[in-house]
C-alpha cells in the first residue's frame, strides 16, 4: 500500500476496519494522531479526518453511527477538559481545598497536579480561560489565594536559581526541580511589568535579583541559539552550518539559521540580530544542505516549544515567534495544512490552543 493509499486513497471501509482492529487490541478508539499501522495505513490521520468531516457536516449519519459504535470521541480536547474538570471537582470535594500537589495524578492517570499548577500560573498572568475561572468560583476555590501562593513559590524558585547560578537569566524553557515553569512565568511577568499589571512584590524582587525586565519575548531563546552558533564557530572555524545540523545539546542549529536567513531576505529580521550574525562572519547567501521537510513529530515539537513562550498558544502568537526567529518551526499555514485545524494540531501536541 503506497503512502497516498495509506490514507487518502483507501476506501472508508478500510479505515473503519483498521479502527475496529485498534479498538479490539487497545480497548478504546483513542488513536495517536501520528499512529501508522503495520501495513503503513495512517490510522491516526484517518481518524482525525473523520472528526473534521463530521465537524464540517460531510460525514454521513450511517458512518457517524458506525464510528459511535466503536466509541470514537469526536472532540478529544473537550473530553479531556471535561475529565480534568470532573477530577478537580472530586478532589476539592474530598479534601476541602484546591491546593493539589504538583505530582498528583488520579487513579485513572489524569495529571491533575500539573494542570492545577498551570492554571495557577495563568491566573497569576491574568490569562486563565473563563470556564476555568468559573469552575474555581463554583467550587469555592480562592483564586486570589492561589495567585499569591503561586507568586511566592515562583519567587522562591527564582531566588534558588539566582543563588545557584550567580545570575537571574533564566532560560525561557526552564522548569525547576519541583516542576515550576519558572522561565515561562518570568516571561509573563515581564509582559505584566510593561503593561503596568505586575504586583509590587514581583517588581521589587526583579530589581533586587537583577532580572532584566526589558528583555523582549523570544530574546532568550534567540540568544541560546546564537551561543550555539558561536560554539560551532569555535569548533569548526566558520559559521557555514548545514541545514540538517543538530548540536550535541539537541539544538537544531541548521534549521534556526535557515529561519534567520529567510527573515533577513524578507526584511523582517531585527537589525541588531542581523548585525550580531554579520559580526561572526554570517553569509546571507543560500544555506548548504537539503531544504527542510517538516514531519509531524517536528511540528509537534515546535508547538510544544512554542507553548513554553506564549499561553495560550494562538496561531498569530505562534507565527510571531517563527517570524521573529525566536522559534524554529513551520509557518502556521503549514501546521494547519498538516493537521486540518489549529486546534487539532495543538491537541496532538498536548498544548492549549
C-alpha positions as CSV (number, residue, x, y, z in Angstrom):
1,X,0.0,0.0,0.0
2,X,1.5,3.3,-1.1
3,X,1.7,6.4,1.2
4,X,-1.2,8.0,-0.7
5,X,-3.3,4.9,-0.5
6,X,-2.4,4.5,3.1
7,X,-4.7,7.4,4.0
8,X,-6.4,9.3,1.2
9,X,-6.7,6.6,-1.4
10,X,-8.0,3.8,0.8
11,X,-11.8,3.2,1.0
12,X,-13.7,4.4,4.0
13,X,-14.4,0.8,4.9
14,X,-10.7,0.0,5.1
15,X,-10.2,2.8,7.6
16,X,-13.2,1.6,9.6
17,X,-11.7,-1.9,9.7
18,X,-8.3,-0.7,10.9
19,X,-10.0,1.3,13.7
20,X,-12.1,-1.7,14.7
21,X,-8.9,-3.8,15.0
22,X,-7.3,-1.0,17.0
23,X,-10.3,-0.9,19.4
24,X,-10.2,-4.6,19.8
25,X,-6.5,-4.6,20.6
26,X,-6.4,-1.5,22.8
27,X,-9.9,-1.2,24.4
28,X,-10.6,2.3,23.1
29,X,-10.8,4.4,20.0
30,X,-8.1,6.9,21.2
31,X,-5.6,6.7,18.4
32,X,-2.5,8.9,18.5
33,X,-2.6,11.3,15.6
34,X,0.8,10.1,14.2
35,X,0.0,6.3,14.6
36,X,0.8,4.2,11.5
37,X,-0.4,0.6,11.3
38,X,1.9,-2.3,10.4
39,X,0.6,-2.2,6.8
40,X,1.5,1.5,6.5
41,X,-2.1,2.7,6.9
42,X,-2.1,6.1,8.7
43,X,-4.8,5.4,11.1
44,X,-4.2,8.5,13.3
45,X,-4.6,10.8,10.3
46,X,-7.7,8.9,9.1
47,X,-9.4,9.2,12.5
48,X,-8.6,12.9,12.6
49,X,-10.1,13.3,9.1
50,X,-13.4,11.7,10.2
51,X,-13.6,14.2,13.0
52,X,-13.0,17.1,10.6
53,X,-15.5,15.7,8.1
54,X,-18.2,15.4,10.8
55,X,-17.5,18.9,12.1
56,X,-17.9,20.2,8.5
57,X,-21.2,18.2,8.0
58,X,-19.6,16.0,5.4
59,X,-19.8,12.7,7.3
60,X,-23.0,10.7,6.7
61,X,-25.3,9.6,9.6
62,X,-24.6,6.0,8.8
63,X,-20.8,6.4,9.1
64,X,-21.2,8.5,12.2
65,X,-23.2,5.8,13.8
66,X,-20.6,3.1,12.9
67,X,-17.8,5.2,14.5
68,X,-20.0,5.9,17.5
69,X,-20.4,2.2,18.0
70,X,-16.6,1.9,18.2
71,X,-16.5,4.6,20.8
72,X,-14.8,7.3,18.8
73,X,-14.6,10.6,20.7
74,X,-15.4,13.4,18.3
75,X,-13.9,16.2,20.4
76,X,-10.9,14.8,22.3
77,X,-9.9,18.2,23.7
78,X,-13.3,18.8,25.1
79,X,-13.4,15.3,26.6
80,X,-10.0,15.8,28.1
81,X,-11.1,19.1,29.7
82,X,-14.3,17.5,31.0
83,X,-12.3,14.7,32.7
84,X,-10.0,17.2,34.2
85,X,-12.9,19.4,35.5
86,X,-14.5,16.3,37.0
87,X,-11.2,15.2,38.6
88,X,-10.7,18.6,40.1
89,X,-14.2,18.8,41.4
90,X,-13.8,15.4,43.0
91,X,-10.5,16.4,44.6
92,X,-11.9,19.6,46.1
93,X,-15.0,17.8,47.5
94,X,-12.7,15.1,49.1
95,X,-10.1,17.4,50.5
96,X,-11.9,20.7,51.1
97,X,-9.4,22.8,49.1
98,X,-7.9,23.1,45.6
99,X,-4.2,23.1,46.5
100,X,-3.3,20.0,44.6
101,X,0.3,18.7,44.9
102,X,2.2,19.2,41.6
103,X,3.0,15.5,41.2
104,X,-0.6,14.3,42.0
105,X,-2.3,12.0,39.4
106,X,-5.7,10.4,39.7
107,X,-6.3,6.7,39.7
108,X,-7.2,7.0,36.0
109,X,-4.0,8.7,35.2
110,X,-5.2,12.3,34.9
111,X,-2.2,14.6,35.7
112,X,-4.3,16.9,37.9
113,X,-1.4,18.4,39.9
114,X,0.4,19.7,36.8
115,X,-2.9,21.0,35.4
116,X,-3.7,22.9,38.5
117,X,-0.2,24.3,38.7
118,X,-0.6,25.6,35.1
119,X,-3.9,27.2,35.9
120,X,-2.3,28.9,38.9
121,X,0.3,30.4,36.5
122,X,-2.4,31.5,34.1
123,X,-4.4,33.0,36.9
124,X,-1.3,34.9,38.0
125,X,-0.8,36.1,34.5
126,X,-4.4,37.1,34.1
127,X,-4.7,34.8,31.2
128,X,-6.9,31.9,32.6
129,X,-9.8,30.7,30.5
130,X,-13.2,32.0,31.7
131,X,-14.6,28.5,32.1
132,X,-11.7,27.5,34.4
133,X,-12.2,30.7,36.5
134,X,-15.9,29.8,36.7
135,X,-15.1,26.3,37.8
136,X,-12.8,27.7,40.6
137,X,-15.5,30.1,41.6
138,X,-18.3,27.4,41.7
139,X,-16.1,25.1,43.8
140,X,-15.3,27.9,46.3
141,X,-11.5,27.8,45.5
142,X,-9.9,31.1,46.5
143,X,-8.3,32.4,43.2
144,X,-6.5,35.2,44.9
145,X,-5.1,32.8,47.4
146,X,-3.8,30.6,44.6
147,X,-2.3,33.6,42.9
148,X,-0.5,34.6,46.0
149,X,0.9,31.1,46.7
150,X,1.9,30.7,43.0
151,X,3.7,34.0,43.1
152,X,5.5,33.2,46.3
153,X,6.6,29.8,45.0
154,X,7.9,31.3,41.8
155,X,9.9,34.0,43.6
156,X,11.4,31.4,45.9
157,X,12.4,29.3,42.8
158,X,13.9,32.4,41.3
159,X,15.9,33.0,44.5
160,X,17.2,29.5,44.4
161,X,18.1,29.8,40.7
162,X,20.0,33.1,41.3
163,X,21.8,31.7,44.3
164,X,22.9,28.5,42.4
165,X,23.9,30.1,39.1
166,X,25.1,33.5,40.2
167,X,22.7,35.4,37.9
168,X,19.0,35.6,37.1
169,X,19.0,35.0,33.4
170,X,16.5,32.1,33.5
171,X,16.1,30.3,30.2
172,X,12.6,30.6,28.7
173,X,12.0,26.8,28.9
174,X,13.5,26.4,32.4
175,X,11.5,24.2,34.8
176,X,12.6,23.9,38.4
177,X,13.3,20.6,40.1
178,X,9.9,20.8,41.8
179,X,8.1,21.3,38.5
180,X,7.6,25.1,38.4
181,X,7.8,26.6,34.9
182,X,9.9,29.4,36.1
183,X,11.1,30.6,32.6
184,X,7.6,30.9,31.3
185,X,6.4,32.7,34.4
186,X,9.2,35.3,34.2
187,X,8.4,35.9,30.6
188,X,4.8,36.6,31.6
189,X,5.8,38.9,34.4
190,X,7.9,40.9,32.0
191,X,4.8,41.5,29.9
192,X,2.9,42.4,33.1
193,X,5.5,44.9,34.1
194,X,5.5,46.6,30.7
195,X,1.7,46.7,30.8
196,X,1.8,48.0,34.4
197,X,-0.1,45.0,35.7
198,X,2.7,43.4,37.8
199,X,2.5,43.3,41.6
200,X,4.9,45.5,43.6
201,X,6.3,42.3,45.2
202,X,7.3,41.0,41.8
203,X,8.8,44.3,40.7
204,X,10.9,44.7,43.8
205,X,12.1,41.1,43.6
206,X,13.1,41.5,40.0
207,X,15.0,44.7,40.8
208,X,16.8,43.1,43.8
209,X,17.8,39.9,41.8
210,X,18.8,41.8,38.7
211,X,16.1,40.3,36.3
212,X,16.2,42.3,33.0
213,X,12.6,43.5,32.6
214,X,13.3,44.9,29.1
215,X,14.0,41.6,27.5
216,X,11.7,41.1,24.6
217,X,9.8,37.8,24.4
218,X,11.9,35.3,22.5
219,X,15.2,37.1,23.0
220,X,16.5,34.4,25.5
221,X,15.7,31.6,23.0
222,X,17.4,33.5,20.2
223,X,20.4,34.2,22.4
224,X,20.6,30.5,23.3
225,X,20.8,29.6,19.6
226,X,23.3,32.3,18.9
227,X,25.5,30.9,21.6
228,X,25.3,27.5,19.9
229,X,26.4,29.2,16.7
230,X,29.4,30.7,18.5
231,X,30.3,27.3,19.8
232,X,30.1,25.8,16.3
233,X,32.4,28.6,15.1
234,X,34.9,27.9,17.8
235,X,34.9,24.2,16.9
236,X,34.8,24.5,13.1
237,X,36.4,27.9,12.4
238,X,33.3,29.1,10.4
239,X,29.5,29.5,10.6
240,X,28.7,27.5,7.5
241,X,26.2,25.3,9.2
242,X,24.4,22.7,7.1
243,X,20.6,22.8,7.2
244,X,20.4,19.4,8.9
245,X,22.9,20.1,11.6
246,X,21.9,19.4,15.2
247,X,24.2,20.3,18.1
248,X,25.2,18.0,20.9
249,X,22.7,19.7,23.1
250,X,19.9,18.8,20.7
251,X,19.6,22.4,19.3
252,X,18.5,22.3,15.6
253,X,21.1,25.0,14.7
254,X,20.8,24.4,10.9
255,X,17.1,25.0,10.9
256,X,17.4,28.1,13.1
257,X,20.0,29.6,10.7
258,X,17.6,28.9,7.8
259,X,15.0,30.9,9.6
260,X,17.3,33.8,10.2
261,X,18.4,33.8,6.5
262,X,14.7,33.8,5.4
263,X,13.8,36.6,7.8
264,X,16.8,38.7,6.6
265,X,15.8,38.4,2.9
266,X,12.2,39.3,3.7
267,X,13.3,42.3,5.7
268,X,11.8,41.0,9.0
269,X,15.0,40.2,10.9
270,X,15.7,42.8,13.6
271,X,18.8,44.9,12.7
272,X,20.5,44.2,16.0
273,X,20.3,40.4,15.3
274,X,21.5,40.7,11.7
275,X,24.5,42.8,12.9
276,X,25.4,40.2,15.5
277,X,25.3,37.5,12.9
278,X,27.4,39.5,10.5
279,X,29.9,40.2,13.2
280,X,30.8,36.5,13.3
281,X,31.0,36.1,9.5
282,X,27.5,35.1,8.7
283,X,26.8,34.8,4.9
284,X,23.3,35.7,3.8
285,X,23.5,33.5,0.7
286,X,22.0,30.1,0.3
287,X,22.5,27.6,3.1
288,X,24.2,24.3,2.3
289,X,22.3,21.1,2.6
290,X,18.8,20.0,1.7
291,X,15.7,22.1,2.3
292,X,13.8,21.4,5.5
293,X,10.9,18.9,5.4
294,X,8.5,19.3,8.4
295,X,7.3,15.9,9.7
296,X,4.5,15.6,12.2
297,X,6.9,14.9,15.0
298,X,8.9,18.1,14.2
299,X,5.7,20.2,14.1
300,X,4.5,18.7,17.4
301,X,8.0,19.5,18.9
302,X,7.8,23.1,17.6
303,X,4.3,23.6,19.1
304,X,5.4,22.2,22.4
305,X,8.4,24.6,22.5
306,X,6.2,27.5,21.5
307,X,3.9,26.7,24.4
308,X,6.7,27.4,26.8
309,X,6.8,31.0,25.4
310,X,3.2,32.1,24.9
311,X,0.0,31.0,26.6
312,X,-2.4,30.0,25.4
313,X,-0.9,29.1,22.0
314,X,-2.8,31.1,19.4
315,X,-2.0,30.9,15.7
316,X,-0.9,34.6,15.5
317,X,1.3,34.3,18.6
318,X,2.9,31.2,17.2
319,X,3.6,32.8,13.8
320,X,5.2,35.8,15.5
321,X,7.6,33.5,17.3
322,X,8.6,31.9,13.9
323,X,8.8,35.2,12.1
324,X,10.9,36.8,14.7
325,X,13.3,33.9,14.8
326,X,12.6,33.1,18.4
327,X,11.3,29.6,17.3
328,X,12.4,27.2,14.7
329,X,9.3,25.7,13.1
330,X,7.0,25.7,10.1
331,X,4.6,28.6,9.4
332,X,1.2,28.3,10.9
333,X,-0.3,27.7,7.5
334,X,1.8,24.5,7.2
335,X,0.8,23.4,10.7
336,X,-2.9,23.8,9.8
337,X,-2.4,22.1,6.4
338,X,-0.8,19.2,8.1
339,X,-3.4,18.6,10.8
340,X,-6.5,20.1,9.3
341,X,-7.1,22.7,12.0
342,X,-5.0,24.6,14.5
343,X,-6.9,23.1,17.4
344,X,-6.2,19.6,16.1
345,X,-2.5,20.3,15.9
346,X,-2.4,21.7,19.4
347,X,-4.4,18.7,20.7
348,X,-1.8,16.4,19.1
349,X,1.0,18.3,20.8
350,X,-0.8,18.3,24.1
351,X,-0.9,22.1,24.4
352,X,-3.7,24.6,25.0
353,X,-4.9,26.4,21.9
